Amino acid sequence: MTLTHLDPEGRPRMVDVSAKPVTRRRAVAAGYLALSEECAAALEIGGGPKGDPWTTARIGAIGGAKRTGDLIPLAHPLVLDAVQVEHHWDAAERRAWMRVEVSVEGRTGVEMEALTGVTVGLLVLYDMLKAVSHRMEIGPVRLLLKEGGRRGLVIQPWDACPWK
């Protein structure tokens, strides 16, 4: 197996994608924030000292996906065509779920953008709720789907995820 982000001497490099064809690419990722009872109660009320947690987390997820090239050193900066964010509250498990779908016409995939979007969105939710308690746990965050490019369609089922 060869890691594409390493040159023959093992040094990090940005992959040259100039010879790849431009294709439609899409990726979907999801993850959750496990909440304490106090944080769950605050989320269910829908507000706090910093405003509505879900709205702010959704905006953060979009911003995270858009800024992936600035955060991941070897990721290509991409002009995204769309970022869609969904959330789901699982009261029984006290899990605040987030799903991010990203699409682009390009030479490289958007898996990192989808994963970054979910992670940043969950971090924003954590930030919104930490005034109540720091008893929260982020993750896991997983890639659910990618399509386009050399590998075509890749689906990775996650039974616990509310989006199938």
N, C-alpha and C positions, 0 to 999 in steps of 0.2 A: 504494500500500500504506500502511495506517495501522498504526502501532504502538499497541496497546491500552493500554500502560502509560504513555502520555504524554497529557497534557491538550491542549486546542487551542493553548495557548501553548508546548508542548514540555516542560513540567515533568513529572517523574515522578509517577505516581498509582497507587493500588491500584484495580484494575478493580472496578466494582460488579457483582456477580453475583447480586444479590437477585432479578432478574426471570427468571433462568435456571431451567429445571425441574431438579429433583433426578433424576439418572439414575445408573445403574451405570457406573462409570468404572474403567478398568484401564490400566496402563502397564507396559511391560517395557523395561529397559535392560541393557546389558552393557558390559564393558570388561575390560582386562587390565593387569597389571603385568609388564613385561619384566624378567627377572632376570639378573644375572651368574651365572657358573658357581658361585661360592661361595654365593650366596643360593639358587640352585636346589638345591644339595646340602643346604643347611640346611632348606629347605622339604620336601624329600623325606624327610628324617629325621623331620620332624614335630614338632620342638620346639626350644626355645632358652631363653635366659635369661628370657624373658617368658612362656613357656608355649606352648601349641599355637597356631600362627599362624592356621590356618583358622577355628577356633572363635571366636577373638577377633575376626577380621575379619568373620565373619558377624554377630556381635552388634553390631559397629560399624556395619555396613551397615543393620541394622534401626534403630538409634539415629539414624543420619544421615537416613533416610527420615522418621522421626517428627519430627525437629527442623528440617525444611526451612523451615518458616515463620519460624524464628528466624534462619536463615542467609541466605536469599534475601530481600532487603528488601521486595519487592512481592508475594511469594507469600502466598496465603491460608493461615493455620494450619488444618490439617485433622485431623480425628479419623479415622485410617485404620482400615479394616476388616481389612486383612491386609497383611503384608509377608512375601514368601517370598524366600529367598536360596539360591542354588546356587553351587557353585564347581567348577572344572575345572582340572586341572593338565595342561598340554601340555608334556611333557618335551622333545620334539624341538625346539620353538621356545623353550623356557624361558619360557613365558607362564603366569602365574597368572590365570585368568579368573574373573570374578564376574558373576552375573546376578541382578537384583533385579526382582521383580514386585510391584506395589502396586495395591490396589483400595480403592474407597470408593463409598458412595452419597452423591453431592454435586452441587453446582452448578458445580464447576470440576474440571479434570483433575488427574491425579497424575503427569504426566511429570517435573516437577521433583523430586518425591519419589523416583521410580525412579532418575533420573540422580544425585541427591545420594546416595542409598543406595549405588550402585555406587562412586561417587567416594570416599566416606568409608570404605567397606569396603576399597578398594584402598590408601587412605592408612594405614589400620590395619595392613594386611599389610606395607606399607613400614616402618612403625614397628616391627613385630615382627621384621623381618629386618635392619634397619639396623645392628645390633650386629655382623653378619657383614661387611657391605659397604654402601656407599651407591650402588653401581653398579646402580641400578634406574631404570626409566623408566615413568611412569604414562601409560596411555592408548594409543589413544583410548578414549573412553567414548561410547556411542551409544544413542539411543532406537531400539528395535527394533519396538515396537508400542504403539499407544494405541487405546483404544476407548471409545465413549461420547461424549456431547456433540454439538455441532453438526457436526463433521467425520465422526463415525462411526468406522469402522475405518480406521486408518492402519498400514500395514506397511512397514518399511524394511529390506529384506534386507541382510545382511552376510555375505558368503561365508566369511570367515575365522572367524566366530563358531561355537563348537561347538554352540550352540542355534539351531536353525532355526525 
